Amino acid sequence: MTDLKRLYNTDRVRAAAKRTLPAVLFDYVDGDAEDGRTRRANRDAFGRWNLRQQVPTSAGVNADLSVEVVGRTLDLPIIVAPCGMAALMHPDGPIGANRAAHAKGTLAVLSTVAGTKPGDLAAVVDDPGWFQLYAPKGREQAEELIGEAADHRFGGLVITTDTAVLGRRERDMAHGVIMPMNLTAPVAAKLAVEFLSKPGWVARTVSHQLRQRRATQSGAKGMSPFDMAASPVTWDDIAWIRELWDGPLLIKGLVDPEDARRARDAGAEAVVVSNHGGRQLDGAPASLDALVDVVDAVGGDIDVIVDGGIRRGTDVLKALSLGACAVQIGRPWLFGLAVGGQAGVEHVLSLFKRELINALTLLDVTAVRDLDRSNVLPAPTPA
């Protein structure tokens, strides 16, 4: 059992997950497309901004971390992003992630390919959060999933736009894994060796999967994580979805301001500036670099969320200062789930919260809603 107290930053959580998970699963979460330039750029972008430290005007700050996102107040400006394979990280899976998010005053987004079906999540939680749609089989499948999300009280629909083809994720290829999964005998044998190298993971996963099969609701929609495939989305599809879906619509996977304007004009309540964690187009702009232009284009009209490379509370503050209303995290919460289930996700969110409060004190800012571009400065360029 991992001692979460010893995991005092997200890098240590990642290292613990690497010791816990079979290599194929760790590499799926940790991997990127091709040469990994965009993934590294996501992290490097935060280093191009400094925070404007000022002498605190009081001995301590009772920090207010609340934000409003598409009409909903969150006590923490960090949303648990939609991620595939989440059910394989730990038996708590997306249900545990949802409960962890709510315990920390925020929300979680369920991916179509997380491994838990919308109805199964909604049956055991009070607030299922948002649903992220993949529909590789086209509009008929999309309509079924949208109806499922509406029937089960999901409060927002997230449309991912950057998966017209799947990125070339070479760490997955090294394991013989190409989505949608074609489990040939050589690949199965290789994966079996990897799984058996982590007997603790095998024991808890097999036991849980057997229990889940007995408990799963009949008729629930959804896709297996192994059904993951390209899910093309056009502007015509978004217009069609807007007609079907009455609640908040969020368009994810944008890094171009013109696309953000089109999303706004198509009726979206928010956009998520994202390059899929560097897992799709290698060489795409870093999310933080794209954020400023997107905020300038649509920030006065709709909400702007950002993800990609966020590992510290100070990263969150830089993103909020540059105009994001909230951020999403992906890999950190998945690694937390792997090492500690629901408690591990809560631990990751608590790490961010403590870092946020600490940094806000040193910025002399009492509420994250008060952050703006005056709170950041371009970092000096090395000579």
N, C-alpha and C positions, 0 to 999 in steps of 0.2 A: 504494500500500500504506500503510495507516494505521500511524503510529508509536504503538503502544499505550502506550509510556512517557509520552507527552504527555497521555494521557487519565487524569488523576490523581484523578478522582471520577466517579460515575455520571452526573452532569449532562453532563460532557464526552463520555462515551461516547454518551449520547443525542444530543448535537449532532452527533457524527460519524456516527451512524446516519442522522440526517436528511439529511446530505449524500450518503450512500451509497445509500439506498433510494429507489425510486419513491414519489411522494407517497402513492399509495393504500395501499401497504404500511406506510409509516411511520405514517400516520393510523390504520390498522387497529390497530396495536400501541399507539400513543400515545393513542388516542381513549377516549371514555367515553360514558355515556348522558345524553341530554338536556342539561341545563344544567351537568353536571359537578360538582354539589354534593358527591356522595359521594366522588368521586375526590379533590377538594380536601380534604374532611374527613379522608380517610385520612392525608394528610400533616400537616394541622393538628393532629391528635390527638397526634402525637409531641411537638409544642411545648408541650403542656399538662403535660408531665412533665419534671422536671430529674433529672439523675443526682447522686447524693450523692458528691461528690468528697472524698477523704480523703488525708492525707499518706501516701505509700507507706512501708511498714515495712522495705523493702529497696531497694537501688539499682536493681534491675530485677526484673521478674516473668517467670518462665518459664510463660506462660499456658497453661492446659489448656482447650482449646475443645471438648472432646468432650462429647457428650450421648447419651442413649439414647432412641430413638424406636421404639415398638412392638417392643421386644426387640432392636433393632439399634443397635449403637454407631456413631456418626458422629464423625469427627474435627473437623467443622465444623458448627455448629448452623444451617446454611443449606441448604435443599433447593431444587433447581431445579424450579420449579413446572410443571405441565402447561400448555402454551400452543398454541393453534391457529396455523397458518400457519408454524410454525418451519422447515419444509423450504424455504420460499421466502425466508428471510432470507439464507441462505448455503448452498452445496453441502454443507458439513459437517452441517448440519441437526441433527435430534434425536440422531443417532449421535455427532456431535461434542460436543453438549451432555452426553450421557451420559458420554463419555470424559473431558470436562473435570471433571464432577462427581466422578468416581472419582479423577481425578488429585489433586483437592483434598480427598479423604477424605469425600465426602458422596454423595448419590444424586440421580438425576433421575427425574421422573415423565413418562411418555410420554402425551400426549393422543391420544385417538382421531383427532382432526382435525389432528394436527401435520404430517401429510404423509408419515410413515414408518410402515409397518405393523409390528405387534408381532413377527411372524416375521422380518422383514428386520432389525430392530434386534437381536433375540436371536441372529441368525446371526453377527453380527460383534462382539459385546461379551461379556465374561465374565459380567456381572451387569446385566440389563436394568432393574433398579430396580423402580419401581411403574408400574402402568398405570391411567390415568384413563379411565373409561367414559362415552361418550355413546352413546345408542341411540335416535335419533329415530324409528326404524321399529318400536320396541316390543320385546317380550320375546324374540322369535325372534332378532332381531339382537343383543340383549344376550347371549343364551346363546352365540351363536357367538363373540362377542368375548371373553367370560369364558373360554370353553374355549380360545381362542387364547392368552390371557394365561397360563392354567394350564399349557398344553402347552409354553410357551416360558420357564418359570421366573421369571415376574414375582413379586416378593416381596411385593407388596401391591396391593390393588385400591381405587382412589379413586372414590367415587360423588359426582358433582357434583349438587347438589339445587336450584340456583337458576336453572335454565334451562327452566322450564316454558314460558316464552316468551322470545324473545331481546330484550334491551334495545334501546331506540331509540337507535342509535349514529349521530348525525347527521353526524359527519365521514365515515363510510362512505357515508351517503346522498348527500353532496355529490359523491362520485365515481360515483354511480349503482350502488353496491354494496349489495345487500340479500340476505341469506342465507336459503335456499340460492340460490346464484348463478344468475341468469337473464341470460346474456350476450347481450343484444340488440346489434344493429349499432351504435347510437349509443354505448352503453356500451363496446363493444369498441374503437371508434375513439378514444374519450377515453382509455381505459387504454393503448392502443398509443402514443399521444403521450407519456403519462407514463413508460411503460417505456423508450421510446427516448431520453428525456432522461437516462437513467442507463445508458449503453452498457456500462460495466464490469459492472454487475449483470446486464444482459441476456446478455452473453457467457458469464459463468460459470454462470448459471442454465440457459440452454439447453443448454450442453455437459453439465452435470451431469444434467439430466433425460433426455437421450438415453442417457447411460451407465447411468442408473438403470433405465430401461425394459428394457435388455438384461440387467441383473443381478437384477432383482426376482424373488423366489421365486414360482413359480406356486402358486396356491391360497391365498396369504396373505390374511387378512382385513384389515379396516380401512376407513377412509373418506378420501376426498379432502378437503382443507381447504374446497373449494368446496361440499361437501355439508353443511356446517354448518347445523344447523336446531335448532329447539326440541327439547329432550330432557326431557320431563316425568318426574319421579320421585316416587312416593308412598311412604308408609311400608309399604304392602303390597308394593311392588316391592323395597324394601330387605330386608324379611323373606324374600322369594323369593330375592334375590341371596345373602343370608347362607347359605341352604341350599345354593346352588350352589358357593360359593367357600369353600375350606378355609383360606386364608391370612388374614393381617391385612386387615381391612376398615376403610377410613377414609371418613368422611362429610364432604364439603366443601361450603361455601356456607352455613354456619350463623352467625347473629348473635344468636340468641335462646336464653337458657338452657334454656327448656322443650324446644326442639328438640334441644339437646345432651343432655338427659336421655333423650329418646326414642331418640336415636341410641345412647347407651350401653345402654339397655334392649333395643334391637334387636340387640345383639351386636357393635357396632363397637368396635374397639380404640383408635380415635382419632377426633377431629373436627378439622376445619380451619375455624377462624373466618375467614370471608371474605365480602366482598360483591362478589366477581368483579372486583376492582380498580376499582369504580365503574362497571362496564360493564353492569349489569343494572338494578336499581331505584335511580333517582336519588332521594336522600333517605333511603336506608337508613343505619343507624348506621355510623360509622367502625369498622373492624375492631378497632383498638386499644381504642376505647371499649367495644366489646362483649366484649373478651377477659376482663376482670376478672369479669364476671357469669358467663361460661361456665366459667371456671376455678373459681369458687366453687361452681358447680352440679355439675361432674363431674370437676374436676381431681384429686381423690383416687382416682378409679376408672379413668379412661382418660386417654390422652395428649391434650394440646391443642396444636395447631399454629396459627399465625396467618399470614396474608398481607395485603398491601394497604398501599402507600405506603412500603415499606421501601427506603431509599436510602443509608443510612449504617450503619456498625458500631454507632454509638450508638443507632440505632433498634432494632437487634437486641437490644442489652443492655436497653433499656427493655422490650421485649416479653418477654424471658426473666425479667426482674425481676418482671413482673406475672403470671407463671405459665405462659407458654408453654414447652414443652419444646424447641421449635425453631421456625424461621420458614421461610416459602417466599418466593422472589422470582420475579417474572415479567418485567415490562418490562426491568429491568436486564440480565438474561442474554440476552434476545432482541436487545437493542441491541448487546450485546457480540458475539453471534453474527454480527450483520449486518456489523460492522466488521472482525472478525478471525477468524471461524469458531471452531473449537474453542479456539484460542489466545485469542480475544476473550472467550469465556465464562470460561476460566481466569483471565484478567486481572481480570474483574469480581469473581470469587470471591476473588482475591488482594487486591483493594482492600478488600473487606469484612473479610478476615482481618487485614490490617494495621491497619485502624481499630479492630477489636475488641481486638487486643493493646494498642494504644496506650491506649485508653480503660480497659481493665481495670487497667493499671498505675496510672492516676490515680484509680481507684476503690479501689485497694489490695485487689483481688480476684484470686486466683490461678487460679480455675477457674469457668467459666460455670455449672457445676452448683451453685455456692454462692450464686448470685444469688437474692435474694428481694425482697419489697416494701420492705424497709429500705434498699435501694439506690436507690430513686427517691423523689422528693418532688414534690408538686403544684407546678407553676409558679405564681408569683404572678399574680393576675388584674390586668391593666392598669387603672389608675385611670380 
